[in-house]
Amino acid sequence: ILLSYSIVKVLDIVPFLLFNYSFDNLALRISGPLYINYTRVLTDHYTSWLLVTSKYLESLKYF
């Protein structure tokens, strides 16, 4: 649990780094779609994780 949390923490920092270094117009054009793609992947990851967790908790209720 701790490992995945630290990975998520590191991933949370990445977009800020992308934004900080994207003052150059070219960098902005590259990091823009990357950032959008990244947030989409992250939200997918979180929703699937929540789904699995809720299913797991539901299964615990029956024991």
C-alpha positions in Angstrom: 0.0 0.0 0.0 2.8 2.4 0.9 4.7 1.6 -2.3 1.7 2.4 -4.5 1.1 5.6 -2.5 4.6 6.8 -3.0 4.3 6.1 -6.7 1.1 8.1 -6.9 2.9 10.9 -4.9 5.7 10.9 -7.5 3.2 10.9 -10.3 1.4 13.9 -8.7 4.6 15.9 -9.0 5.2 15.1 -12.7 2.5 17.5 -14.1 3.8 20.4 -12.0 7.3 19.7 -13.4 5.9 19.6 -16.9 4.1 22.9 -16.3 7.1 24.6 -14.8 9.4 23.8 -17.7 6.9 24.5 -20.4 7.2 28.3 -20.7 8.8 27.7 -24.0 6.0 27.7 -26.6 7.3 24.4 -28.2 7.5 22.7 -24.8 4.0 23.9 -24.1 2.7 22.4 -27.4 4.3 19.1 -26.5 3.4 19.0 -22.8 -0.2 20.1 -23.3 -1.4 16.9 -24.9 0.8 14.9 -22.6 -0.7 16.5 -19.6 -4.2 15.9 -20.8 -3.4 12.3 -21.7 -1.7 11.9 -18.3 -4.7 13.2 -16.3 -7.0 10.9 -18.3 -4.9 7.9 -17.5 -4.7 8.9 -13.8 -8.4 9.4 -13.5 -8.9 6.0 -15.2 -6.5 4.5 -12.7 -8.2 6.1 -9.7 -11.7 5.1 -10.8 -10.7 1.5 -11.5 -8.9 1.4 -8.1 -12.0 2.7 -6.4 -14.1 0.1 -8.2 -11.9 -2.7 -7.1 -11.8 -1.4 -3.6 -15.6 -1.1 -3.3 -16.0 -4.6 -4.8 -13.5 -5.9 -2.3 -15.3 -4.2 0.6 -18.6 -5.5 -0.6 -17.3 -9.1 -0.6 -16.0 -8.6 2.9 -19.6 -7.8 4.0 -20.8 -11.2 3.2 -18.3 -13.0 5.5 
